[in-house]
Amino acid sequence: MIIREASPTPTARSPAVQKADTTLVLGLGNILLTDEGTGVHVVTRLAETHAGREDVEFMDGGTLSFSLAGAIVATDSLIVVDTAALGAAPGAIRVFEGDAMDQFVTTGPRSSVHEVSLSDLLAVTALEGLLPRRRALVGIQPQDMDWGDRPTNAVAQAIPAACEAVMDIVNRWQS
C-alpha cells in the first residue's frame, strides 16, 4: 500500500457521509526534528510491511492541518501515531482508545509543534457529527525534538513495538 499524503479535501457537512470500511492509520510529525517525526516513520514502516492489506490505509499526516479532516470524517476507525509527553522514559509507548484518547489529546501535556493540534482536528469532526466511532492514539515518548533527520536511538528502538501496537488494534477492530 502507498502512503497517501494529506491533500486539501473539504470536510463533509452531513452526518449521512458514507464511512469507509478501512482503518485509517495516520502518522503525525515533522521528520526534520528527530523524535518529532516518529509517527511518520512508524506509518512508513507499516506501509512497507503491510502493503497488501486493503482494509488499512496508511497516511503520512505530516505536521497536521485542517485538510486532514476530510480523511478523518471518511473513516469510522482511526489510529493516530505521534509523539506524546507521557512523563516516561524516551521510547515508552502508551495506547489511548476512545474516550481515553479524547481526554488525553484535550487535557494532556503538549509536546507537539504541529500547526494545529490533534484536539482541534478532532473537535472539527465532532462538531460535524462525523468523529470516527473507533479512535486510538499510539503515543511515543520523545527524547529530543531538535533538528535531525532520524529519531534518537531510544525512540528508533521503539518503532517496531509501536508498529506492533498499531497492528494489534487494527486486527482487534477488524475481527
Disulfide bonds with the S-S distance in Angstrom:
none
